[in-house]
Amino acid sequence: MGEWHKTGCVLCAQNCGLEILVEDNRMVKVRPDKSNARSQGYACRKGLNVIHHQYPQDRITEPLKRVGDRFEPVSWEQAIEEITDKMKSILGAHGPRALAYMGASAQGGHSEGAFGLSILRALQSQNFYSSSGQEFSSSWWLFGRMLGKQYNLAIPDEHHAEMLVGWGWNGMESHQMARAPIVLKEFSKNPQKMLVIIDPRKTETAAIANSHLPIRPGTDALLIKAMIAIIVDNQWENKQYIDDHVEGWDTIRPWFEDFDAKAAIAVCELDYDQVVELCRLMTTKRWCMHPDLGIYMGRNSVMNSYMMNILGAVCGVFCVSGGNVIPGMVMPLGFHADERNAKTWKTVITRMPPAAAGAFPPAVMPEEILNDHPERIRAVHVSACNPLRAYPDTTAYEEAFAKLDLLVVNDIVMSETARLAHYVLPCRTYYESWDGTFFPWTFPKVFFQLRRPIVTPPGKCLEASQIFTLIADKLGLIPDIPEEVYQAAQQDRFTFGAKLMEWAVTEPKSMPAMPFVLAKTLGQEWDSAAKAGLWGVMMTAPKTFRKNAARIGFEPGMDQGDRIFQALLDHPEGIWIGEADPAENFKALRTPSGKVEVFVPELEEDAKNLNAENEAEDLKLPDEFPLILNAGRHTRYNINTLIRGQEWNKGKRACTVAVNPADAEAMCLADGRNVRVSTEAGSAEGELEVSDRIRKGTVLIPHGFGLIYGDTVYGLNVNKLTKSTHRDRLGTPMHRFVPCRIEAVNG
């Protein structure tokens, strides 16, 4: 007989609750968990197929070392000793800028981030790269300037909104909020609510929307500036909100006065009256905006987010019920890193700031390696991500990683990135280890689920957090821990905590190394560095979280964090562990003025020059590439690179080159034909799909394919078609606007 275990999905940031049946130490069946307070019994087909993630063909179970053109198994002791020796040599010869860590952004677990970043900081390096830098550099940098902290993510409070405006977002397929299809359908069908979608194509979400604005690709910033101009011209702005909560409006208001909104909307290829009506609704209804990659990774990425935030400020949606609110959180997703501070690094060659809550954009890493600067990156530790399929310009990454003196990869599989590594270190999956995520996607309550192992790991697999602890120990980054602390770890947590603090106050090196100290003490007893680290997080959580925890029922006291930790152990389905006060949301602003600051000097010139005439000229495509590639289509059949085989899709057309019927006819191409897509970056071949959901003049290709799996490669790797230099001023790749052409293969 098997046993059902409560756990969560690890394939996207929603982490929906799952129940998984385990028989003979093997996961055999998955169903939604109705007791999960956040997902309430909802799970999409991706989560229900998570077994295919757990059991890939190319699983690795022991440390591997590259020897010539092959890999050989080595012991953990040999791998760690050789890796750390190389790190010390590189550090001694070239300094801390030569070292980089790329990770801490997996969808299923965030614990490793504390360990990887602790090593980086101990070695005096700031070269941290993550997936958040891939998608959110522009958006989070602007939150830093306008809301005071880069991790102040203003999420939609859709449950209290009358109108939800989705911009460049196909929530019916990509989710990006809890129970997205259910929430979106409720908005669409409820006569008291309204769903508005602004997207070039008629997505599955646009198809159910009450209003769909089929915007011309690449014109989002222009449209939003026109909308603000319409609001200003009609004096519809929320004057009381602006007076009370907005700083700098008088400085930027002239940007929108006497602006030719009609000409701008014509360039956007939209109906002027429909846009005016939307502006009226935005100034009379309680609404929130939900942007996604169509905005973040679209043309004019930083200006898209800037104009959108100004629009929100003018309409008074920030920090109010039903608008866009700063959520409560256990721990922020990263840390604030203002490049105006002289101590904050910029990248050596591309001069990029760590705009995504301390993370640099992955798009610039190849250039930071492929140069002759004495402080170029020479060693990279990649953990729980696959840059050769997840980040732009695979060709540039292949060349760059081949030049490294040291490439170490933590993974559960022999990924495309691992195939280039000097050392591949085998990780436990998220169903073989303790972990959790800190995504702050709910308001006002704060949800957390401490997932635990439900199957034992094979071979010599370790948690990424354990791997980093071994490296830190060998590097000499962990102070000597007294025997009495080790002994206390064998007793109750209160005794251990008291003994740990008694020692820590006398050892200055203990606090910077605390994740590793916990890993070597509690973590040894629990066989989990991550679990020990998460206990430490609860014990030292920020004051704001402790107040939120008291509000949900965890009374204040020295043991509050331990009581929360025990509650998480007692409830594997996850629980609400905090609740923010909606009436105090403005207090979460951390700007100098305490208000939403809408004037960002670095963007003034671009904002002023944004007009119909300039955009009409800049939007012209080269004759060589007359179509626009949307590189990274979200569908229910793709999931980044987390499911590597295609058995779960049961023969569905998961990876296609999708075009409009009119474009297919003009090119004399039929559905199912093999075609070649070419861009400035290169060419790739795939199967043509003809669909009237695709906007004329555009091409859609999903991400997460071109994976080397067994003896096959299914689908095309869309990142072979993207240039790492095709990015905005903060490093966000413009994947939603890549000029391309299509032609038949073999004539």
Secondary structure as UniProt FT lines:
FT   STRAND          3..8
FT   TURN            13..14
FT   STRAND          17..23
FT   TURN            24..25
FT   STRAND          26..32
FT   TURN            34..35
FT   TURN            37..41
FT   TURN            45..46
FT   HELIX           47..49
FT   HELIX           51..54
FT   TURN            57..58
FT   STRAND          64..67
FT   TURN            68..69
FT   STRAND          70..73
FT   HELIX           76..94
FT   HELIX           96..98
FT   STRAND          99..102
FT   HELIX           111..122
FT   TURN            123..124
FT   STRAND          128..129
FT   HELIX           131..135
FT   HELIX           137..147
FT   TURN            150..151
FT   STRAND          155..156
FT   HELIX           158..160
FT   STRAND          163..167
FT   HELIX           171..174
FT   TURN            178..179
FT   HELIX           180..189
FT   TURN            191..192
FT   STRAND          194..198
FT   HELIX           204..208
FT   STRAND          211..213
FT   TURN            217..218
FT   HELIX           220..233
FT   TURN            234..235
FT   HELIX           239..245
FT   STRAND          246..247
FT   HELIX           249..252
FT   HELIX           253..255
FT   TURN            256..258
FT   HELIX           261..267
FT   TURN            268..269
FT   HELIX           272..282
FT   TURN            283..284
FT   STRAND          287..291
FT   HELIX           293..296
FT   TURN            299..300
FT   HELIX           301..315
FT   TURN            321..322
FT   STRAND          324..325
FT   TURN            339..340
FT   TURN            342..343
FT   TURN            348..350
FT   TURN            357..358
FT   STRAND          359..360
FT   HELIX           362..364
FT   HELIX           365..369
FT   TURN            374..375
FT   STRAND          379..383
FT   HELIX           387..390
FT   HELIX           394..403
FT   STRAND          406..411
FT   TURN            416..417
FT   HELIX           418..420
FT   STRAND          423..427
FT   TURN            430..431
FT   STRAND          445..448
FT   TURN            459..460
FT   HELIX           464..474
FT   TURN            475..476
FT   HELIX           483..488
FT   TURN            489..490
FT   HELIX           493..504
FT   TURN            505..506
FT   TURN            508..513
FT   HELIX           514..520
FT   HELIX           522..526
FT   HELIX           529..539
FT   HELIX           543..552
FT   TURN            558..559
FT   HELIX           560..570
FT   TURN            572..573
FT   STRAND          575..579
FT   HELIX           582..588
FT   TURN            592..593
FT   STRAND          596..597
FT   HELIX           601..603
FT   HELIX           604..609
FT   HELIX           612..618
FT   TURN            623..624
FT   STRAND          627..633
FT   TURN            636..637
FT   TURN            640..642
FT   HELIX           647..649
FT   TURN            650..651
FT   STRAND          657..659
FT   HELIX           661..666
FT   TURN            667..668
FT   TURN            671..672
FT   STRAND          674..678
FT   STRAND          683..690
FT   TURN            692..693
FT   TURN            696..697
FT   STRAND          698..702
FT   STRAND          707..709
FT   TURN            710..711
FT   STRAND          712..714
FT   HELIX           718..721
FT   TURN            724..725
FT   TURN            729..730
FT   TURN            735..736
FT   STRAND          738..744
FT   TURN            745..746
//
